[in-house]
Amino acid sequence: MAHRLSSIREADKGIVLEQRRVVERGSLAELKALDGFYAELWRRHASEPSPREKACESRPAAAVGSRHRHGQR
C-alpha cells in the first residue's frame, strides 16, 4: 500500500481504493489509460515541481546562483 505515486513506480499492478472499495485495477499503464482517479493523480503529480524545485522557488533571488569555492569567482 502506498500513499505517494513515487513509491509505486516499479509496481507491476495497481489497485485504487475509494472508501474501502476497489474502483480501478490494472498495470500502471492501464490505470493511466482508464483516465480515472489514478490518471488524475498522475497528471497532478507530473505537473508539480519536485521538492528541490520548490525549495529553489522559495529562496530569495539573490540566494539562487552558482557557488564559489574559497572566495574565488
C-alpha positions as CSV (number, residue, x, y, z in Angstrom):
1,M,0.0,0.0,0.0
2,A,1.3,3.4,-0.8
3,H,0.1,7.0,-0.5
4,R,2.7,8.5,-2.8
5,L,2.9,7.8,-6.5
6,S,6.7,7.8,-6.4
7,S,6.5,4.7,-4.1
8,I,4.9,2.6,-6.8
9,R,6.8,3.5,-9.9
10,E,8.2,-0.1,-10.2
11,A,5.0,-1.9,-9.4
12,D,3.6,-4.4,-11.8
13,K,0.0,-3.8,-10.9
14,G,-2.0,-1.2,-9.1
15,I,-5.3,-1.2,-7.2
16,V,-7.1,2.1,-6.5
17,L,-9.4,2.1,-3.4
18,E,-12.1,4.6,-2.7
19,Q,-13.9,4.3,0.6
20,R,-12.6,0.8,1.1
21,R,-13.9,-0.3,-2.4
22,V,-11.8,-1.2,-5.4
23,V,-12.6,1.3,-8.1
24,E,-9.7,0.7,-10.5
25,R,-7.1,-2.1,-11.1
26,G,-4.5,-3.0,-13.6
27,S,-1.0,-2.2,-14.7
28,L,0.1,1.4,-14.1
29,A,-0.2,2.0,-17.9
30,E,-3.7,0.5,-17.9
31,L,-4.7,2.7,-14.9
32,K,-3.4,5.8,-16.8
33,A,-5.3,4.8,-19.9
34,L,-8.6,4.4,-17.9
35,D,-8.4,8.2,-17.4
36,G,-9.9,7.8,-14.0
37,F,-8.8,8.7,-10.5
38,Y,-5.3,7.3,-10.8
39,A,-4.8,9.1,-14.1
40,E,-5.9,12.4,-12.5
41,L,-3.5,11.8,-9.6
42,W,-0.7,11.1,-12.1
43,R,-1.4,14.3,-14.1
44,R,-1.3,16.4,-10.9
45,H,1.9,14.7,-9.8
46,A,3.6,15.2,-13.2
47,S,2.7,18.9,-13.2
48,E,4.0,19.6,-9.7
49,P,7.6,20.8,-9.3
50,S,10.0,18.5,-7.5
51,P,10.8,19.2,-3.8
52,R,14.2,20.6,-5.0
53,E,12.5,22.9,-7.5
54,K,10.0,24.0,-4.7
55,A,13.0,24.8,-2.4
56,C,14.6,26.9,-5.1
57,E,11.4,28.8,-5.8
58,S,11.0,29.7,-2.1
59,R,14.5,31.2,-1.9
60,P,15.2,34.9,-2.4
61,A,16.5,35.6,-5.9
62,A,19.9,36.7,-4.5
63,A,20.4,33.3,-2.9
64,V,20.0,31.4,-6.1
65,G,23.0,31.1,-8.4
66,S,26.4,29.4,-8.7
67,R,28.5,28.7,-5.7
68,H,32.1,29.9,-5.4
69,R,34.8,27.9,-3.7
70,H,37.2,29.5,-1.2
71,G,36.2,33.0,-2.2
72,Q,37.1,32.6,-5.9
73,R,34.8,34.0,-8.5
